[in-house]
């Protein structure tokens, strides 16, 4: 999505392993957890109206650190409940304390 349409696919590294899969936009650079499910499963909206789409895992991990943020109202209720349930158990920026 953020790549031009004529971009070539990623090539294997020199040791023959495949490059890591791109992560969703909600994944923090220092968050080591992998995406879970579709990369645009849900959208978070912060208090200024900025939006970021991401997988359920990273939306849940990002939500506690965004003051006044919420799950976009058009996200299916089951996904929104899953994100809120997971986020409720996490401190802001959980990856910084090893969670």
N, C-alpha and C positions, 0 to 999 in steps of 0.2 A: 503494500500500500504506500509506503513512503519511498519506494524505489521506483525509478522510471520504468516504463513498460519495456524498454529495450535493454534493461540491465540483464547481464548474464547470470545464470544461477551460480551459487557459491561452489567453489571447487574444493576437493579434499585437500587437507594440509599435507605437508611434505612427508609426514609419517604414515599417510594413507588413511587416517581417520577422517570421518566426516566433520565438518564444522558444526558448532552448536546451533541448534534451531533458534531462529530469532524469537525474542520474547515480546510479550505484549507491552503496550505503551504504559500501562500502570505499574510495571515492574521497576522498582528502584534499582539503580545500577549496582548498589552494594548488597541487594537482597539475593542470597544464593538459591532460593527456592525456584523450582521449575514451574512453568505455567501449567495450569490444570484446566483442561477443556478448551473450547474455542477462545482465540485471542481477543475476540470482541464480544464476549458473552454478556457483558454489562457495561454501563457507563456511570461514572461518578461525576457529580456536579459539586463544585466548591461554592463557598458563599458569595464569590464574585461572579459566578455563572460560567466559569471555565469548566470544560468537560474533558474527561479522559476515559477512553474505552480500554477494557482489559479483561483478562480471564477472571474467574471467580476467586481463585487463590490470591492474586495480586490486588484485586479490588478490595478484598477483605483485609489484606495487610496494609494497604494504603489508607483506608478509611479512618482509622483511629488517629492518624497524624494530620488529617486535614480538618481544621476547625470549621465547623458549620457545614461540612460536606454531607451529601446524601446520595443515595442511589437514584438514578434518573427514573422518573415515574413510568416510563414506557418499558422498563425492564420487567420481564415476567415475574410475577409474585414469588414463585418458588426460588428463582435465582436471587432476588432481592433479600428474601428471608435467609437464605444460605449465607449471603455476604454479611448481613447484619449479625447473624448468629456467630459466625467466625470472628468478626471484628470485635465483638463484645468481649471475647476471651483474650484479646491481644492489647499490649500497651502500644502507644505511638512508636513508630520506627522500631518494631520488634526485632528486625534483623541486626540492629546495633547492639543488642544484648544477647544475641545468640538464640533467639526464638524463631 
